[in-house]
């Protein structure tokens, strides 16, 4: 499991830049699409995908599609993490998916034409947190070349960018990639289990909700730093994204998806108990409904909102890294229709 997950993270980075190099993300006309074609959703595990679970459970996309006079079938497929999710969007095997905020910035910069990827709306503000079970590690200064830090996707994920920003602050700009060399890709449930149970080379991991809550509750696990400390407050963790092909080729389907997810976010904020029950249908957890409900009610850990936050700070850092060809003018550049209906920063 560890080996295949590790290769998967690097494979996505290689795939993304390979298609950029060959021009695959800019060429070719959009294929003819029908508003009654399947709407293909994808996602992985964790609270990041909770709005998708609610939309599916409540059949919200179908509800809003019917209002617009269309009748698409909505499908959902799990993937192993951020890398394969973005692969699915680029390849067309998924129409809509949650993506990490840094990845949306990269994809906005690199994709053009029908495959151009932008955000529909934000989904969740929540900190990513670096933990360790290694007794010798008390701060970022204690990591060596022999240590390993697990995260779902390396180099260009929210997890990786958080560590790059932290390294730049702690050690200077020239050391911003200090932790990239010791980062390995691993699915959230697997890295959490490795941290809780021990016995593997993984003694540090960057996690998001609900996995970071399990580690916060474990007495032998120590928190090192969070993205809130790096950004100076909550920032958007995940966006709902799609392609120009879906946005312009199927405008009614796009409108139904956006309305459905807006309603899902509103439902989560008003119905913590019912939302917790829905979550456990999709991701069974022995800790039970009350544990999930308590997380949903803890605004220090998670806030569900359609409005993007912290994109200015994040995009400025990524642009300074030199990996973007295009400098964004504002957060609105990353969203279809210039972020219509959103109040972001």
C-alpha positions as CSV (number, residue, x, y, z in Angstrom):
1,X,0.0,0.0,0.0
2,X,2.7,2.5,1.0
3,X,4.8,1.8,-2.1
4,X,1.9,2.1,-4.6
5,X,0.6,5.3,-2.9
6,X,4.0,6.8,-3.0
7,X,4.4,6.1,-6.7
8,X,0.9,7.5,-7.3
9,X,1.8,11.0,-5.9
10,X,4.9,11.3,-8.1
11,X,3.0,9.8,-11.1
12,X,0.5,12.7,-11.0
13,X,3.2,15.3,-10.9
14,X,4.9,13.6,-13.8
15,X,1.6,13.3,-15.7
16,X,0.6,16.9,-15.1
17,X,3.9,18.4,-16.4
18,X,4.0,15.8,-19.2
19,X,0.7,16.9,-20.6
20,X,1.7,20.5,-20.2
21,X,4.9,19.9,-22.1
22,X,3.2,18.1,-25.0
23,X,0.4,20.7,-25.2
24,X,-2.3,18.3,-24.4
25,X,-4.1,20.7,-22.1
26,X,-4.4,23.4,-24.7
27,X,-5.4,21.6,-27.9
28,X,-8.4,20.0,-29.4
29,X,-12.1,21.1,-29.7
30,X,-14.6,20.2,-27.0
31,X,-16.5,17.0,-27.7
32,X,-20.2,17.4,-28.2
33,X,-22.0,16.9,-24.9
34,X,-25.6,16.5,-23.9
35,X,-27.2,18.1,-20.8
36,X,-28.6,14.6,-20.1
37,X,-25.2,12.9,-20.1
38,X,-23.9,11.5,-16.8
39,X,-22.5,14.0,-14.3
40,X,-19.4,12.2,-13.0
41,X,-18.2,13.2,-9.6
42,X,-15.0,11.9,-7.9
43,X,-13.4,12.3,-4.5
44,X,-11.4,10.6,-1.8
45,X,-11.7,10.3,2.0
46,X,-12.2,12.9,4.8
47,X,-14.3,15.9,5.6
48,X,-13.0,17.6,2.5
49,X,-15.6,15.5,0.6
50,X,-18.5,16.0,3.0
51,X,-20.4,18.4,0.7
52,X,-20.3,15.7,-2.0
53,X,-21.7,13.1,0.4
54,X,-24.6,15.5,1.3
55,X,-25.3,16.3,-2.3
56,X,-25.4,12.6,-3.2
57,X,-27.4,11.6,-0.2
58,X,-30.0,14.3,-0.6
59,X,-30.0,14.0,-4.5
60,X,-29.4,17.7,-4.7
61,X,-27.9,17.7,-8.2
62,X,-30.9,15.8,-9.5
63,X,-33.2,18.2,-7.8
64,X,-31.7,21.3,-9.3
65,X,-31.2,19.6,-12.7
66,X,-35.0,18.9,-12.8
67,X,-35.7,22.5,-12.1
68,X,-33.7,23.3,-15.2
69,X,-35.5,20.7,-17.3
70,X,-32.7,18.2,-17.6
71,X,-32.4,14.6,-16.2
72,X,-28.7,13.6,-16.0
73,X,-27.6,10.5,-14.1
74,X,-25.1,11.4,-11.2
75,X,-22.3,9.0,-10.6
76,X,-19.5,9.0,-8.0
77,X,-16.2,7.1,-7.8
78,X,-13.6,7.1,-5.1
79,X,-10.0,7.8,-5.9
80,X,-6.8,7.5,-3.8
81,X,-6.2,11.2,-3.3
82,X,-5.5,14.6,-4.8
83,X,-3.2,13.4,-7.6
84,X,-5.6,11.0,-9.1
85,X,-8.5,13.4,-8.7
86,X,-6.8,16.0,-10.8
87,X,-5.8,13.3,-13.3
88,X,-9.5,12.4,-13.6
89,X,-10.5,16.0,-14.4
90,X,-7.7,16.4,-17.0
91,X,-8.5,13.1,-18.7
92,X,-12.3,13.7,-18.7
93,X,-13.1,10.7,-16.5
94,X,-14.6,13.1,-14.0
95,X,-16.6,16.3,-14.7
96,X,-16.5,17.8,-11.2
97,X,-14.3,17.2,-8.2
98,X,-12.9,18.8,-5.0
99,X,-9.3,19.9,-5.5
100,X,-6.8,21.4,-3.1
101,X,-6.4,25.2,-3.2
102,X,-2.7,25.1,-4.4
103,X,-3.5,22.5,-7.1
104,X,-6.3,24.7,-8.4
105,X,-3.8,27.6,-8.8
106,X,-1.4,25.3,-10.7
107,X,-4.1,23.9,-12.9
108,X,-5.5,27.4,-13.6
109,X,-2.0,28.4,-14.8
110,X,-1.3,25.4,-16.9
111,X,-4.5,24.4,-18.5
112,X,-6.1,26.0,-21.5
113,X,-9.0,25.5,-24.0
114,X,-11.7,22.9,-23.3
115,X,-9.6,21.3,-20.5
116,X,-9.0,24.6,-18.7
117,X,-9.7,24.0,-15.0
118,X,-11.1,26.6,-12.7
119,X,-13.1,26.7,-9.4
120,X,-16.8,26.7,-9.1
121,X,-16.8,27.6,-5.4
122,X,-15.0,27.0,-2.2
123,X,-16.0,24.0,0.0
124,X,-14.1,24.1,3.3
125,X,-11.8,26.2,5.4
126,X,-9.7,24.0,7.7
127,X,-6.1,23.8,8.8
128,X,-3.7,21.1,7.7
129,X,-1.5,20.0,10.6
130,X,2.0,18.4,10.8
131,X,2.2,15.7,13.5
132,X,5.0,13.4,14.7
133,X,5.4,10.4,16.9
134,X,9.2,10.6,16.8
135,X,10.4,11.6,20.3
136,X,13.5,13.4,18.8
137,X,11.4,15.8,16.8
138,X,10.2,18.8,18.8
139,X,10.1,21.4,16.0
140,X,10.8,21.9,12.3
141,X,14.5,22.3,13.0
142,X,14.8,18.7,14.2
143,X,14.0,17.0,10.8
144,X,16.8,15.3,9.0
145,X,17.3,13.8,5.6
146,X,16.5,10.4,7.1
147,X,13.0,11.3,8.3
148,X,9.8,10.9,6.3
149,X,6.7,13.0,6.2
150,X,3.6,11.5,4.8
151,X,0.9,13.5,2.9
152,X,-1.7,12.5,0.3
153,X,0.1,14.3,-2.6
154,X,3.6,15.7,-2.6
155,X,5.2,18.8,-4.0
156,X,2.1,20.7,-5.2
157,X,-0.6,19.9,-2.6
158,X,-1.9,22.0,0.3
159,X,0.2,19.9,2.6
160,X,3.4,20.4,0.6
161,X,2.8,24.2,0.1
162,X,2.2,24.6,3.8
163,X,5.6,23.0,4.6
164,X,7.3,25.1,1.9
165,X,5.8,28.3,3.4
166,X,6.9,27.2,6.8
167,X,10.4,26.3,5.7
168,X,10.8,29.7,4.0
169,X,9.8,31.5,7.2
170,X,11.9,29.3,9.5
171,X,15.1,28.8,7.4
172,X,14.9,31.5,4.7
173,X,13.7,31.6,1.1
174,X,16.6,29.4,-0.2
175,X,15.5,26.6,2.0
176,X,11.8,26.7,0.9
177,X,12.0,23.2,-0.6
178,X,13.7,21.7,2.4
179,X,11.0,19.2,3.2
180,X,10.1,18.1,-0.3
181,X,12.9,15.6,-0.4
182,X,11.6,13.8,2.7
183,X,7.9,13.9,1.8
184,X,6.1,10.8,0.6
185,X,2.6,10.3,-0.8
186,X,0.2,8.2,1.3
187,X,-3.6,8.2,1.6
188,X,-4.9,9.9,4.7
189,X,-6.4,6.7,6.4
190,X,-3.1,4.9,5.9
191,X,-0.9,7.6,7.2
192,X,-3.2,8.1,10.2
193,X,-3.1,4.4,11.0
194,X,0.7,4.4,10.7
195,X,0.9,7.3,13.2
196,X,-1.5,5.7,15.6
197,X,-0.1,2.2,15.4
198,X,3.7,2.8,14.8
199,X,6.0,0.2,13.4
200,X,6.6,1.8,10.0
201,X,9.1,4.4,8.7
202,X,6.3,7.0,8.8
203,X,6.7,8.9,12.0
204,X,5.4,12.2,10.8
205,X,2.4,13.1,8.7
206,X,0.5,16.2,7.5
207,X,-3.2,15.6,8.0
208,X,-6.6,17.3,7.5
209,X,-10.0,16.6,9.2
210,X,-11.1,14.2,10.4
211,X,-7.7,12.4,10.5
212,X,-6.0,15.3,12.3
213,X,-8.6,15.1,15.0
214,X,-7.8,11.4,15.6
215,X,-4.1,12.4,16.0
216,X,-4.9,15.4,18.2
217,X,-6.7,13.0,20.5
218,X,-3.8,10.5,20.7
219,X,-1.5,11.1,23.7
220,X,1.6,9.8,21.9
221,X,1.2,12.1,18.9
222,X,2.7,15.6,19.0
223,X,1.6,18.6,16.9
224,X,4.5,20.5,15.2
225,X,2.8,23.2,13.1
226,X,-0.5,24.0,11.3
227,X,-1.4,26.0,8.2
228,X,-3.3,28.5,10.4
229,X,0.1,29.5,11.9
230,X,1.7,29.7,8.5
231,X,-1.1,31.7,6.9
232,X,-2.1,33.8,9.9
233,X,-5.6,32.4,10.0
234,X,-8.0,30.0,8.3
235,X,-7.6,29.5,4.6
236,X,-9.5,27.6,2.0
237,X,-8.5,24.0,2.0
238,X,-10.5,22.7,-0.9
239,X,-12.4,24.0,-3.9
240,X,-15.0,22.5,-6.2
241,X,-13.5,22.5,-9.7
242,X,-14.4,21.6,-13.2
243,X,-13.3,22.1,-16.8
244,X,-14.2,24.7,-19.4
245,X,-15.6,21.8,-21.4
246,X,-18.2,21.1,-18.7
247,X,-18.8,24.8,-17.8
248,X,-19.5,26.0,-21.3
249,X,-20.5,22.8,-23.0
250,X,-23.2,21.9,-20.4
251,X,-24.3,25.2,-18.8
252,X,-27.4,23.7,-17.2
253,X,-25.5,20.8,-15.7
254,X,-22.9,23.3,-14.4
255,X,-25.7,25.5,-12.8
256,X,-27.3,22.4,-11.2
257,X,-24.0,21.3,-9.7
258,X,-23.2,24.8,-8.3
259,X,-26.7,25.2,-6.8
260,X,-26.6,21.7,-5.3
261,X,-23.2,22.2,-3.6
262,X,-24.3,25.6,-2.3
263,X,-27.4,23.9,-0.8
264,X,-25.1,21.1,0.6
265,X,-22.9,23.7,2.4
266,X,-26.0,25.4,3.8
267,X,-27.3,22.0,5.0
268,X,-24.0,21.2,6.7
269,X,-24.0,24.4,8.6
270,X,-27.6,24.1,9.8
271,X,-27.8,20.3,10.4
272,X,-24.7,19.1,12.2
273,X,-26.3,15.9,13.5
274,X,-27.9,14.9,10.3
275,X,-24.7,15.7,8.4
276,X,-22.7,13.5,10.8
277,X,-25.1,10.6,10.1
278,X,-24.6,11.1,6.3
279,X,-20.8,11.2,6.7
280,X,-20.8,7.9,8.5
281,X,-22.8,6.3,5.7
282,X,-20.0,7.0,3.4
283,X,-17.1,6.7,5.8
284,X,-18.0,4.4,8.7
285,X,-16.1,5.2,11.9
286,X,-16.3,3.4,15.2
287,X,-16.1,6.8,17.0
288,X,-19.7,7.4,16.1
289,X,-22.1,10.3,15.3
290,X,-21.4,12.4,18.3
291,X,-17.7,12.5,17.6
292,X,-18.3,13.6,14.0
293,X,-20.9,16.2,15.1
294,X,-18.5,17.7,17.6
295,X,-15.9,18.2,14.9
296,X,-18.5,19.9,12.7
297,X,-19.4,22.3,15.5
298,X,-15.7,23.2,16.2
299,X,-15.1,26.2,13.9
300,X,-11.4,26.2,14.9
301,X,-11.1,22.9,13.0
302,X,-13.6,23.2,10.1
303,X,-15.8,25.8,8.5
304,X,-17.9,25.0,5.5
305,X,-18.3,28.0,3.1
306,X,-18.7,28.7,-0.6
307,X,-16.5,31.7,-0.3
308,X,-12.7,31.3,-0.9
309,X,-10.3,32.7,1.7
310,X,-6.6,33.3,1.8
311,X,-6.1,33.0,-2.0
312,X,-4.2,36.2,-2.2
313,X,-1.5,35.1,0.2
314,X,-1.3,31.6,-1.2
315,X,-1.2,32.6,-4.9
316,X,1.4,35.3,-4.2
317,X,3.7,32.6,-2.6
318,X,3.2,30.2,-5.4
319,X,3.9,32.9,-8.0
320,X,7.0,33.8,-6.1
321,X,8.2,30.2,-6.3
322,X,8.5,30.7,-10.1
323,X,6.2,27.9,-11.0
324,X,3.4,30.0,-12.5
325,X,3.7,31.6,-15.9
326,X,0.7,33.9,-15.4
327,X,0.3,36.3,-12.5
328,X,-3.3,36.4,-11.2
329,X,-4.9,39.8,-10.7
330,X,-7.2,38.6,-7.9
331,X,-8.8,35.5,-6.4
332,X,-11.6,35.9,-9.1
333,X,-9.2,34.7,-11.8
334,X,-9.3,31.2,-10.4
335,X,-13.1,30.9,-10.7
336,X,-15.5,30.5,-13.6
337,X,-17.7,33.6,-14.3
338,X,-15.2,35.7,-12.2
339,X,-16.5,34.2,-9.0
340,X,-20.1,35.3,-9.5
341,X,-22.0,34.9,-6.2
342,X,-18.9,34.5,-4.1
343,X,-17.3,36.8,-1.6
344,X,-13.6,35.9,-1.4
345,X,-10.1,37.2,-0.8
